[in-house]
């Protein structure tokens, strides 16, 4: 089976980003969400991202016009029926994903690959919600998808080799670097990265050092391009807390207990860059220091 048409379900930051790189990779893309307003907003964002790609000479203006013709938006799940690959990028909420997989069972082509962009939930648990669990795989892109080269491909015990190989070839066609990962909570990157961010947040919450100095310590002492707390703001404080909560639940260890300051920030409406403030305030001109 060769993938030509891709459906991306979820028109948020990750969904629109995955749709953008898929379009540039030469695929026809159908972007779906539950509200017309959401998909129209995402389409405008994709158009803006493609213009930036022209400015950076990643693509030509002719290519931009061409790929936009391959983009469709919809709120109708029946439109996924001709897609060889369906990537779900909805919220990291199991109940929401359960409702989504019920729609997939009803509307997806039986031969289609069902890929989840989840960053922490078990792929095998999602696969059991689908009629053909052997067609389900984890395809974890990183934010922002247009910039980040890595895609984690997560196999369950039932994911077929054919589905894995087709998924790998798809990510290679996007110019990405796929890595194979056996199913495990947090996969590779989040298993290593988010606990590090969490520990930095604990230091901040305990008053050991300021956000700026914690970030500078890791940038200039560990050669990181960006500090862990500035990175937490990019990822989203709520997302970091959710991943730590999943790791704590899966491993049954307080080693993975979310930093208390995460809860404090979330209750104050400070979710990171997307809300205008987190460990840093993004409403003014000042931005976190990076080593780049």
Secondary structure, 3 states (H helix, E strand, C coil): CCCCEEEEECCCHHHHHHHHHHHHCCCEEEEECCCHHHHHHHHHHHHHHHHHHHHCCCCCHHHHHHHHCCEEEECCHHHHHHCCEEEECCCCCHHHHHHHHHHHHHHCCCCCEEEECCCCCCHHHHHCCCCCHHHEEEEEECCCCCCCCEEEEEECCCCCHHHHHHHHHHHHHCCCEEEEEECCCCCCHHHHHHHHHHHHHHHHHCCCCCHHHHHHHHHHHCCCCECHHHHHHHHCHHHHHHHHHHHHHHHCCHHHCCCHHHHHHHHCCCCEHHHCECCCECCCCCCCCECC
